[in-house]
Amino acid sequence: MTTDDQQIPPRLSPDEMPPFTDQSSVEHAWRSLMGELGFATPQLWLLFVDGDRPRHVLNVEDVPLHPGASECATLGRLVEQLVGGDRTCAFLYARPGGPGRTPGDLAWARALSATCDRWPVHLANDVELRVAAPDDLAATG
């Protein structure tokens, strides 16, 4: 878990970031891209990765607090068109509010991990950034 009291890494463009070697390096990349925690609206971040190298980031603001079937289908089609072979995608769902996992957090974590599972899905709110653990993906509420 990363919290506000930890130093924010320098802001780098994805192609300047070091390769992904483990979950910690993915978390470090998210922390660098987001800067300070605090969100005005729910957001979905997609980080496209070639092999182990981050390359492009896409930030979508004003996503719903709980994904519907149409959002999941649209996201699945988009990612399917852009990944394959060594090209993958890492995901972060961020929302305003405090710590703890909400039903929406869990639904986004499950939907995103089903779309592309090479890199761990991350969840962020105004207080913390953390990986969506297997328990989160299996939770029902």
C-alpha positions as CSV (number, residue, x, y, z in Angstrom):
1,M,0.0,0.0,0.0
2,T,1.2,3.5,-0.8
3,T,0.0,6.4,1.2
4,D,0.5,10.2,1.0
5,D,3.4,10.1,3.5
6,Q,5.6,8.3,1.1
7,Q,7.6,10.3,-1.4
8,I,6.1,10.6,-4.9
9,P,8.5,9.5,-7.6
10,P,9.5,12.0,-10.3
11,R,6.9,12.4,-13.0
12,L,8.1,10.6,-16.1
13,S,6.5,9.8,-19.4
14,P,5.8,6.1,-19.7
15,D,8.6,5.5,-22.2
16,E,11.1,7.0,-19.7
17,M,10.0,4.6,-16.9
18,P,12.1,1.6,-16.0
19,P,10.9,-1.9,-17.1
20,F,8.3,-3.7,-15.0
21,T,9.9,-6.4,-13.0
22,D,7.2,-7.1,-10.4
23,Q,4.1,-5.7,-8.7
24,S,6.1,-3.0,-6.9
25,S,7.5,-1.6,-10.2
26,V,3.9,-1.3,-11.5
27,E,2.8,0.5,-8.4
28,H,5.8,2.8,-8.6
29,A,4.8,3.7,-12.2
30,W,1.2,4.4,-11.1
31,R,2.4,6.6,-8.3
32,S,4.6,8.6,-10.7
33,L,1.9,9.0,-13.3
34,M,-0.8,10.1,-10.8
35,G,1.2,12.4,-8.6
36,E,-0.6,13.3,-5.3
37,L,-3.6,11.2,-4.3
38,G,-7.0,12.9,-4.5
39,F,-9.6,12.5,-7.3
40,A,-12.4,14.8,-8.3
41,T,-14.1,12.0,-10.2
42,P,-13.8,8.2,-10.7
43,Q,-11.1,7.5,-13.2
44,L,-9.8,4.6,-15.2
45,W,-6.1,4.5,-16.1
46,L,-4.7,2.2,-18.8
47,L,-1.0,1.8,-19.2
48,F,0.1,0.0,-22.4
49,V,3.2,-2.1,-22.0
50,D,5.4,-3.6,-24.7
51,G,7.1,-6.6,-23.2
52,D,8.1,-5.2,-19.8
53,R,8.4,-1.5,-21.0
54,P,5.6,1.0,-20.2
55,R,4.8,2.9,-23.4
56,H,1.6,4.9,-23.4
57,V,-0.9,6.0,-20.8
58,L,-4.6,6.7,-21.2
59,N,-6.7,8.4,-18.4
60,V,-10.5,8.3,-18.7
61,E,-12.3,10.5,-16.2
62,D,-15.9,10.4,-15.1
63,V,-16.3,6.6,-15.3
64,P,-19.2,5.1,-13.2
65,L,-18.6,4.1,-9.6
66,H,-19.7,0.6,-10.6
67,P,-19.0,-0.8,-14.1
68,G,-22.0,-1.9,-16.1
69,A,-22.0,-4.5,-18.8
70,S,-21.7,-1.9,-21.6
71,E,-18.6,-0.3,-20.0
72,C,-17.0,-3.7,-19.6
73,A,-17.8,-4.7,-23.2
74,T,-16.5,-1.5,-24.6
75,L,-13.3,-1.7,-22.6
76,G,-12.8,-5.3,-23.6
77,R,-13.1,-4.5,-27.3
78,L,-10.7,-1.5,-27.0
79,V,-8.1,-3.5,-25.2
80,E,-8.5,-6.5,-27.6
81,Q,-7.7,-4.2,-30.5
82,L,-4.6,-2.7,-28.8
83,V,-2.9,-5.6,-27.1
84,G,-1.6,-9.0,-28.2
85,G,1.7,-10.8,-28.3
86,D,4.1,-8.8,-26.2
87,R,1.7,-5.8,-25.9
88,T,-0.3,-5.8,-22.7
89,C,-2.1,-3.4,-20.5
90,A,-2.0,-2.5,-16.8
91,F,-5.0,-1.0,-15.2
92,L,-5.8,1.4,-12.3
93,Y,-9.2,2.3,-11.1
94,A,-9.2,5.5,-8.9
95,R,-12.1,7.2,-7.1
96,P,-12.7,10.0,-4.7
97,G,-13.2,9.1,-1.1
98,G,-11.5,7.3,1.7
99,P,-9.8,4.0,2.2
100,G,-11.4,0.6,2.2
101,R,-12.8,-1.3,-0.7
102,T,-16.2,-0.5,-2.0
103,P,-18.5,-2.8,-4.1
104,G,-17.6,-0.6,-7.1
105,D,-13.9,-1.0,-6.4
106,L,-14.3,-4.8,-6.3
107,A,-16.4,-4.8,-9.5
108,W,-13.9,-2.7,-11.4
109,A,-11.0,-4.9,-10.1
110,R,-12.8,-8.1,-11.3
111,A,-13.7,-6.6,-14.7
112,L,-10.2,-5.2,-15.3
113,S,-8.4,-8.4,-14.3
114,A,-10.7,-10.4,-16.6
115,T,-9.8,-8.0,-19.5
116,C,-6.0,-8.4,-19.2
117,D,-4.3,-10.3,-16.4
118,R,-0.6,-10.0,-17.0
119,W,-0.1,-7.1,-14.5
120,P,-1.9,-6.7,-11.2
121,V,-4.9,-4.3,-11.2
122,H,-4.4,-1.4,-8.8
123,L,-7.0,0.6,-6.9
124,A,-6.6,4.1,-5.6
125,N,-8.6,6.6,-3.6
126,D,-7.9,9.9,-1.9
127,V,-5.8,8.1,0.8
128,E,-4.2,5.0,-0.6
129,L,-2.9,3.2,-3.7
130,R,-2.9,-0.6,-3.5
131,V,-2.9,-3.7,-5.5
132,A,-6.2,-5.6,-6.0
133,A,-5.3,-8.7,-4.1
134,P,-6.8,-12.2,-4.9
135,D,-9.1,-11.7,-2.0
136,D,-10.4,-8.5,-3.6
137,L,-11.1,-10.4,-6.9
138,A,-12.9,-13.2,-5.1
139,A,-14.9,-10.9,-2.7
140,T,-18.7,-10.7,-3.3
141,G,-19.5,-7.2,-2.0
